[in-house]
Amino acid sequence: MKSVLGIDIGGTSVKMGLLDCSGGVGDVKQVETITHDAEKFVDRISAIALEYNPDIVGVGTTGAVNFETGTVNAGNLAWTGVPLRTMLEERLQKPVWVDNDAKSAMMAEAHSGVCKGARCAVFITLGTGLGGGLIIDGKPWRGDDNTAFELGHIITRGCEYDPTGKTKAGRFEYYASSQALERMNNGRPAREVVEGVLAKEPKYTEIFDKFIYDLALGIFTIVNLFKPEVIALGGGICAAGDYLLEGTRKTVREIYSHRDDTVAEKIQLAVHQNNAGMIGAAALAELYL
């Protein structure tokens, strides 16, 4: 069995660990992300990766990734055209796969989570924005430029025409993201809303119910387009747990029941959460290398 190292590169930290036989990761290490200096950053994570002595390496990173070349553009890292795959392979002398962090999180669920075995599945990331991905026949659907399935930008509510293209109102993530919760909470953190929901405070459950309604609207569109077997919800807002899951299922059931009353049961909470980036990056390396 190959030893596979998964690396999850975020804007503030990098986590890495070895894929284990249960579909999780072990021996996890975390370091602070170095921005504005790609060479120094790669030197640092390569030194740590070499300690694992893996056979192959998978990397999931923030930013836009050309998966064919492993080149990355990431504004929050101050990277433009960084040949991350080449840089890592030169230092590690091992095959490396580099992919987008959202696709990595999705593939973690396909590998050993709620999307395992599904021919068609959708992954929705509920974080600062709203992202996600689509799995078809066990592989991420990429489109012709690796940016397909930009869920946050689908239109779920009509909005006034804006010739500049800068209007956010009307787009899915305007209503179903941490930014949406903050806006509804008068600029206060989304975390405050989630904690209030867990404490069953009416003020916050009212805000969160509006969030759930708009999430359900987006899911309604996704179901009509793709008829997935599973719709997995991941990201920080999933800390709301059963309130999010059951509320979303209930609302989808109300919207969709006249067509198919089984759709709501396809909605699941992702199981890997904080380890998803590492697991999915390792799974992608296994898939492609």
SULZI-V646749 format. One record per residue. N is the residue number from 1. OMEGA is omega in degrees with one decimal (* if undefined). D_LAST is the distance of its C-alpha to the last C-alpha in Angstrom with 2 decimals. Layout:
n-><N;N>
omega-><OMEGA;OMEGA>
d_last-><D_LAST;D_LAST>
This chain:
n-><1;2;3;4;5;6;7;8;9;10;11;12;13;14;15;16;17;18;19;20;21;22;23;24;25;26;27;28;29;30;31;32;33;34;35;36;37;38;39;40;41;42;43;44;45;46;47;48;49;50;51;52;53;54;55;56;57;58;59;60;61;62;63;64;65;66;67;68;69;70;71;72;73;74;75;76;77;78;79;80;81;82;83;84;85;86;87;88;89;90;91;92;93;94;95;96;97;98;99;100;101;102;103;104;105;106;107;108;109;110;111;112;113;114;115;116;117;118;119;120;121;122;123;124;125;126;127;128;129;130;131;132;133;134;135;136;137;138;139;140;141;142;143;144;145;146;147;148;149;150;151;152;153;154;155;156;157;158;159;160;161;162;163;164;165;166;167;168;169;170;171;172;173;174;175;176;177;178;179;180;181;182;183;184;185;186;187;188;189;190;191;192;193;194;195;196;197;198;199;200;201;202;203;204;205;206;207;208;209;210;211;212;213;214;215;216;217;218;219;220;221;222;223;224;225;226;227;228;229;230;231;232;233;234;235;236;237;238;239;240;241;242;243;244;245;246;247;248;249;250;251;252;253;254;255;256;257;258;259;260;261;262;263;264;265;266;267;268;269;270;271;272;273;274;275;276;277;278;279;280;281;282;283;284;285;286;287;288;289>
omega-><-180.0;172.8;-174.4;178.5;175.1;-179.4;-179.2;-177.7;176.8;-177.7;-178.3;-178.9;176.0;176.7;176.1;179.8;-178.5;175.0;-179.7;-173.2;179.5;-179.4;175.8;176.1;178.6;179.1;-175.5;175.8;-177.5;177.5;178.8;178.0;173.3;179.2;175.0;-179.3;-174.5;-179.2;179.7;179.4;-177.3;175.7;-176.5;-176.7;177.1;179.3;178.7;-178.9;-179.6;178.7;179.5;-176.1;-178.1;173.4;177.5;-175.9;173.4;-178.4;170.5;-174.1;169.8;177.0;178.2;-174.5;167.0;-172.0;179.7;-178.7;-176.3;179.0;-172.1;167.3;-176.6;-177.5;-177.4;173.1;-174.5;178.4;172.1;178.5;179.7;-178.8;-169.4;-179.4;-179.0;-178.8;-179.6;-179.5;177.6;-177.4;-174.6;-175.2;177.8;175.2;-177.1;172.0;179.7;-177.8;179.6;-176.3;179.0;177.7;177.2;178.9;178.3;-176.6;173.3;179.3;176.7;-176.9;-174.2;-179.9;-172.2;178.4;-177.3;178.0;-179.2;176.6;178.8;-178.7;179.0;176.9;-179.6;178.7;-179.1;-178.6;178.4;169.0;176.2;-179.8;177.9;-177.6;-178.2;176.1;174.1;-178.9;174.1;-178.6;176.8;174.9;-170.5;-171.0;-175.5;-179.5;177.6;179.5;-179.7;176.0;173.6;-171.9;-175.4;-173.7;173.6;-176.9;178.7;175.7;178.0;178.5;-178.6;179.7;179.0;-176.4;178.6;-179.2;-175.4;-179.2;178.8;-179.1;-177.3;-179.0;-174.5;-173.5;176.1;-175.8;-174.3;179.8;175.5;178.4;178.2;179.0;178.8;179.2;-180.0;-179.7;176.6;175.2;178.9;-171.1;175.6;179.8;179.0;179.1;-178.9;178.9;177.4;176.8;179.4;177.6;177.5;177.6;-174.2;-179.3;-176.0;176.5;177.2;177.0;-174.7;177.2;176.2;176.1;-178.9;-179.9;-179.5;173.5;179.9;177.2;178.7;179.3;177.5;178.3;-178.4;-179.7;179.6;-178.3;-167.6;-178.4;-177.4;175.5;-178.8;170.9;-175.2;177.9;177.5;179.5;-172.0;-177.5;177.8;172.8;175.9;170.3;-174.2;179.1;176.8;-175.5;-175.9;177.4;178.8;178.1;-179.2;-177.6;176.6;178.8;179.9;-178.6;-166.4;-168.7;-179.3;179.3;-175.4;-175.2;177.3;-175.3;-175.8;-177.4;178.1;179.7;-177.5;170.9;175.3;-174.5;-171.8;174.5;-171.3;179.7;-172.9;-177.6;179.1;-178.1;-178.2;177.6;177.6;179.5;177.9;176.5;176.9;-176.4;-170.3;-175.6;*>
d_last-><13.70;10.96;12.36;10.54;12.49;13.17;15.30;17.70;19.66;22.99;26.12;27.94;25.57;22.10;20.98;18.31;17.88;15.97;14.84;17.48;18.22;20.38;17.79;19.28;18.79;20.94;22.41;22.18;23.38;24.65;25.96;27.72;25.99;27.32;28.06;29.35;27.79;24.06;24.31;26.12;23.80;20.62;22.66;23.66;20.43;18.80;21.77;21.28;17.53;18.38;20.80;18.13;16.54;13.05;10.34;7.64;9.03;9.18;12.29;14.63;17.59;20.95;21.71;20.52;16.97;15.92;12.31;12.03;13.36;12.91;16.72;18.83;22.46;23.95;27.73;28.09;26.29;28.16;25.00;25.19;22.45;20.78;17.72;16.04;12.53;14.45;16.92;14.71;12.76;16.29;17.64;15.08;13.95;10.49;7.09;7.76;7.19;10.82;12.58;16.17;17.78;19.41;16.31;14.94;18.31;18.29;15.01;16.52;19.31;17.24;15.43;18.67;21.41;23.92;21.60;19.94;20.50;21.85;21.24;22.55;22.81;23.88;23.29;26.10;26.10;29.72;30.01;31.81;30.82;29.35;25.74;23.28;20.98;20.86;18.58;19.08;17.84;15.42;13.71;15.21;17.77;17.58;20.50;20.76;20.22;17.94;21.20;22.23;23.96;25.83;27.94;30.21;31.67;32.70;36.49;38.01;41.52;43.58;44.28;46.55;45.28;44.23;43.90;42.08;39.24;39.53;40.95;38.74;41.17;40.14;36.40;34.70;33.77;37.35;38.49;35.61;34.22;35.44;37.21;39.06;40.19;41.38;43.30;44.98;45.70;47.65;45.00;44.49;41.04;39.08;38.76;42.53;42.37;39.77;41.85;44.96;43.47;42.67;46.27;47.53;49.38;50.66;50.20;46.45;45.96;47.68;45.23;42.23;43.59;43.61;39.96;39.17;41.11;39.12;35.80;37.09;38.04;34.51;33.16;35.84;34.52;30.88;32.03;34.11;31.29;28.39;29.98;27.11;27.18;26.54;27.35;26.01;27.83;26.33;27.47;30.49;33.14;31.93;33.98;36.81;35.44;37.54;39.79;36.95;35.52;38.87;40.34;37.55;37.76;41.54;41.52;38.98;41.11;44.18;42.63;40.92;43.13;45.09;41.97;39.83;40.68;37.40;35.27;36.13;34.73;31.24;31.22;29.64;29.07;25.49;25.33;22.85;24.67;24.41;21.23;19.43;17.67;16.13;15.26;13.80;11.69;10.27;10.01;8.15;5.44;5.72;6.15;3.82;0.00>
